[in-house]
Amino acid sequence: LNGSQQKSKRKMYNLGNVMAIMDMGNIRKNQEDSILITKNHSTNSELLAIADGMGGLNNGALASNIAVKELFLWFQSLSIDDIDDSNKLKKQFISFVTDLDEKIRFNCGNGGSTLVSAFELNDSYLIANLGDSRAYSYSDDMLKQITRDHSITQLLYNVGKIENSDDMRFHKKNNLIFSRVGCESPLINIDFFEIDKEKMDNLLLVSDGVSDCISNIELEQILRNNDKQDVCNMIVDFALSYNSVNNNLDSLDYNNEIIAGKDNISIIYKKNRRHI
C-alpha cells in the first residue's frame, strides 16, 4: 500500500505478519504521515517505511507521499545482487535519498519529511533513518530503540544537558530536527543499523506522534501486556487518551504537559517469520 493520506480518523491494515495503523490524532485535521509496506518479488525482500511530513497539509503531506511513492519505485528496481550486499544497498540508498531530496524541494515548497525504512534481507534487517521517526526491536519482552533521533534534544541528551531520555519529549525544542528530505535546503544525515534476524522477534516503526506521547518504558509495557494481534490499536489508544505530565522540569526550557494525540500517529509492527 502507498502513502495516500487518509481523511477518516483511523485506518488499519493487516498484511500477513505485518500490522499497521494510521490515525490523525486528536488535534490535527488532516493526515500528513505516509506509510509503505511492499515486497520486491524478484528478490523476495520486503520493505517497511514511515514518512512524517512537515510544513502543513499542502506541503508536508505531499512531501511524505512523494517520499514513499519514490521509495516504492526505487525499491522495485533493485536486483538480487543489490539486496544480497548491504554495503551496496546503503550506497544506493544514499544516492536515492539525494535525488529524493531534490524532487521534494522542487515540488513541495517548504515541505519536507522524515523517513525511517526497514529492509528485510536474507538474514538481517537493514534500518535506514532520517529525522525523528523511530525503529524499535521487541524481543523476549524487552523493547530496544534501534534508531536515534536526528534532533536538537537528542544532541542535548547526548552531552548531558538533558538528564533523562524521557525528558527529551517535554523539551520545547523537541520539534527541531537536523535531518530530513525536502524543506528549504538540503539537510541529509542517514543512520544505518543492521540487525540479525535471529536476534529480533518483532520490529516496530513509529512516527513521533507515538514517541512524543508515550515513553519507551510505557511502550514496552503496552507490548508486553497486550495481545500481539491488537497491539497497534492499544498503542494508538494510549497515545490518544493519556496526557503526559512532568511538573519537575524547568518551565523556561520544557513543557510541563504533553497533550494526548497532539500529532498524527503511524505504526508498523512486524513479526519476524522465524518466531511466529
Stockholm file with secondary structure:
# STOCKHOLM 1.0

chainA/1-276         LNGSQQKSKRKMYNLGNVMAIMDMGNIRKNQEDSILITKNHSTNSELLAIADGMGGLNNGALASNIAVKELFLWFQSLSIDDIDDSNKLKKQFISFVTDLDEKIRFNCGNGGSTLVSAFELNDSYLIANLGDSRAYSYSDDMLKQITRDHSITQLLYNVGKIENSDDMRFHKKNNLIFSRVGCESPLINIDFFEIDKEKMDNLLLVSDGVSDCISNIELEQILRNNDKQDVCNMIVDFALSYNSVNNNLDSLDYNNEIIAGKDNISIIYKKNRRHI
#=GR chainA/1-276 SS CCCCCCSSSEEEEEETTEEEEEECCSSCSSCCEEEEEEEETTTTEEEEEEEEEESCIIIIIHHHHHHHHHHHHHHHTCCHHHHHCHHHHHHHHHHHHHHHHHHHHHHSTTCEECEEEEEECSSEEEEEEESSCEEEEEETTEEEECSCCCBHHHHHHHTTSSSSGGGGGGBTTTTCBSCBEESSSCBCCCEEEEEEGGGCSEEEEECHHHHTTSCHHHHHHHHHHSCGGGHHHHHHHHHHHCCEECTTSCTTTBCSEECTTCSCEEEEEEECGGGC
#=GC SS_cons         CCCCCCSSSEEEEEETTEEEEEECCSSCSSCCEEEEEEEETTTTEEEEEEEEEESCIIIIIHHHHHHHHHHHHHHHTCCHHHHHCHHHHHHHHHHHHHHHHHHHHHHSTTCEECEEEEEECSSEEEEEEESSCEEEEEETTEEEECSCCCBHHHHHHHTTSSSSGGGGGGBTTTTCBSCBEESSSCBCCCEEEEEEGGGCSEEEEECHHHHTTSCHHHHHHHHHHSCGGGHHHHHHHHHHHCCEECTTSCTTTBCSEECTTCSCEEEEEEECGGGC
//
